[in-house]
C-alpha cells in the first residue's frame, strides 16, 4: 500500500510541482498558438463578449444574476490569462 500524501513532505510535493509547471507551460503554449492567428484572436474575443465581462450582471431575477456573474468569472479568467 502506498503512503498517504503529505503536503509537508518535499518528496510528495516535488513531483506534483513539476506536473503543475508542465501543465502551465502547455497552457501558455496553447494560448500563444491561439493568439498567433487572426482567427484565434477573433474567436477569443467572441468568447469574451459572450461572457459579458463588460456588461452589468444585474437582473430582476437572482438566478439570472448568479448565472451572469458565473459567465463573467470565466471571462475574467480568460482575460487574465491573456
NUFIMAR-443173 format. One record per residue (C-alpha): residue in three letters; x, y, z. Coordinates in nm, 2 decimals. Example, Ala and Ser with C-alpha at 12.3 -4.5 7.8 and 13.67 -1.06 7.14 Angstrom:
2
REC | Ala | 1.23 | -0.45 | 0.78;
REC | Ser | 1.37 | -0.11 | 0.71;
This chain:
82
REC | Unk | 0.00 | 0.00 | 0.00;
REC | Unk | 0.13 | 0.35 | -0.08;
REC | Unk | 0.19 | 0.60 | 0.19;
REC | Unk | -0.06 | 0.88 | 0.21;
REC | Unk | 0.01 | 1.22 | 0.05;
REC | Unk | 0.18 | 1.46 | 0.29;
REC | Unk | 0.19 | 1.83 | 0.17;
REC | Unk | 0.47 | 1.89 | 0.42;
REC | Unk | 0.70 | 1.63 | 0.27;
REC | Unk | 0.91 | 1.76 | -0.02;
REC | Unk | 0.93 | 1.41 | -0.16;
REC | Unk | 0.55 | 1.43 | -0.21;
REC | Unk | 0.53 | 1.79 | -0.32;
REC | Unk | 0.82 | 1.79 | -0.58;
REC | Unk | 0.65 | 1.56 | -0.84;
REC | Unk | 0.32 | 1.75 | -0.82;
REC | Unk | 0.50 | 2.08 | -0.85;
REC | Unk | 0.68 | 1.95 | -1.16;
REC | Unk | 0.34 | 1.84 | -1.31;
REC | Unk | 0.19 | 2.18 | -1.23;
REC | Unk | 0.47 | 2.36 | -1.41;
REC | Unk | 0.44 | 2.13 | -1.71;
REC | Unk | 0.07 | 2.18 | -1.73;
REC | Unk | 0.11 | 2.56 | -1.70;
REC | Unk | 0.37 | 2.56 | -1.98;
REC | Unk | 0.14 | 2.36 | -2.21;
REC | Unk | -0.15 | 2.60 | -2.14;
REC | Unk | 0.08 | 2.90 | -2.22;
REC | Unk | 0.19 | 2.74 | -2.55;
REC | Unk | -0.18 | 2.67 | -2.64;
REC | Unk | -0.27 | 3.03 | -2.57;
REC | Unk | 0.02 | 3.16 | -2.77;
REC | Unk | -0.09 | 2.94 | -3.06;
REC | Unk | -0.44 | 3.07 | -3.04;
REC | Unk | -0.34 | 3.43 | -3.03;
REC | Unk | -0.08 | 3.40 | -3.30;
REC | Unk | -0.36 | 3.36 | -3.56;
REC | Unk | -0.62 | 3.62 | -3.65;
REC | Unk | -0.89 | 3.36 | -3.64;
REC | Unk | -0.79 | 3.26 | -3.29;
REC | Unk | -0.79 | 3.62 | -3.17;
REC | Unk | -1.14 | 3.67 | -3.32;
REC | Unk | -1.26 | 3.35 | -3.16;
REC | Unk | -1.13 | 3.45 | -2.82;
REC | Unk | -1.28 | 3.80 | -2.84;
REC | Unk | -1.62 | 3.65 | -2.93;
REC | Unk | -1.59 | 3.42 | -2.63;
REC | Unk | -1.51 | 3.72 | -2.40;
REC | Unk | -1.81 | 3.90 | -2.55;
REC | Unk | -2.04 | 3.61 | -2.48;
REC | Unk | -1.91 | 3.61 | -2.12;
REC | Unk | -2.04 | 3.96 | -2.08;
REC | Unk | -1.73 | 4.08 | -1.90;
REC | Unk | -1.80 | 4.45 | -1.98;
REC | Unk | -2.17 | 4.43 | -1.91;
REC | Unk | -2.36 | 4.45 | -1.58;
REC | Unk | -2.47 | 4.12 | -1.44;
REC | Unk | -2.78 | 4.28 | -1.28;
REC | Unk | -3.13 | 4.15 | -1.34;
REC | Unk | -3.46 | 4.13 | -1.16;
REC | Unk | -3.41 | 3.76 | -1.12;
REC | Unk | -3.14 | 3.65 | -0.86;
REC | Unk | -3.08 | 3.32 | -1.05;
REC | Unk | -3.00 | 3.52 | -1.37;
REC | Unk | -2.76 | 3.74 | -1.17;
REC | Unk | -2.58 | 3.43 | -1.04;
REC | Unk | -2.56 | 3.29 | -1.39;
REC | Unk | -2.43 | 3.62 | -1.54;
REC | Unk | -2.17 | 3.65 | -1.26;
REC | Unk | -2.05 | 3.30 | -1.33;
REC | Unk | -2.01 | 3.38 | -1.70;
REC | Unk | -1.82 | 3.69 | -1.62;
REC | Unk | -1.59 | 3.49 | -1.39;
REC | Unk | -1.50 | 3.26 | -1.67;
REC | Unk | -1.44 | 3.56 | -1.90;
REC | Unk | -1.22 | 3.73 | -1.64;
REC | Unk | -1.01 | 3.42 | -1.60;
REC | Unk | -0.96 | 3.40 | -1.98;
REC | Unk | -0.87 | 3.77 | -1.99;
REC | Unk | -0.62 | 3.73 | -1.70;
REC | Unk | -0.46 | 3.45 | -1.90;
REC | Unk | -0.41 | 3.68 | -2.20;
